Amino acid sequence: MIKSELVQRIAEANPHLYQRDVENIVNAILDEIVTALARGDRVELRGFGAFSVKSRPARTGRNPRTGAHVAVDGKAVPYFKTGKEMRERLNNGVDLE
């Protein structure tokens, strides 16, 4: 699902709201999550999961085309861990064999 599909579904489920208002709400929520992560904060949505930032140290990589060694800078990457309720709903009655 992409963001526009999410906005569409929320608007259909809430006919008393204009689609542009739903889009503004979804954008505001996502912007706040990004802002909090940029500050280094953790964002937890109960029953859904938690977003956090993990640091990757600098390392020496390899150019796959030439095989030459390349210095890769350290960076911060977003990390998502599902909540218990979501895991249970996803795995309810799922047979992986």
SULLIN-V551995 format. One record per residue. RES is the residue in one small letter. OMEGA is omega in whole degrees, -180 to 180 (NA if undefined). Layout:
res | omega
RES | OMEGA
RES | OMEGA
//
This chain:
res | omega
m | 176
i | -174
k | -179
s | 177
e | 177
l | 179
v | -180
q | -179
r | 179
i | 179
a | 178
e | -179
a | -179
n | -175
p | 178
h | 179
l | 174
y | -179
q | 179
r | 177
d | 177
v | 179
e | 177
n | 179
i | 180
v | 179
n | 180
a | 179
i | -179
l | 178
d | 179
e | 177
i | 180
v | 180
t | 179
a | 178
l | 179
a | 176
r | -178
g | 179
d | 176
r | 180
v | -179
e | 175
l | -174
r | 179
g | -179
f | 180
g | -177
a | 175
f | 175
s | -180
v | 175
k | 179
s | 173
r | -178
p | 175
a | -179
r | 175
t | 180
g | -179
r | 175
n | -176
p | -179
r | -175
t | -178
g | -179
a | 177
h | -177
v | 176
a | 178
v | -179
d | 173
g | -179
k | 175
a | -180
v | 177
p | -179
y | 179
f | 176
k | -178
t | 177
g | -177
k | -179
e | 180
m | 179
r | 180
e | 179
r | 179
l | -176
n | -180
n | 177
g | -179
v | 176
d | -174
l | 179
e | NA
//
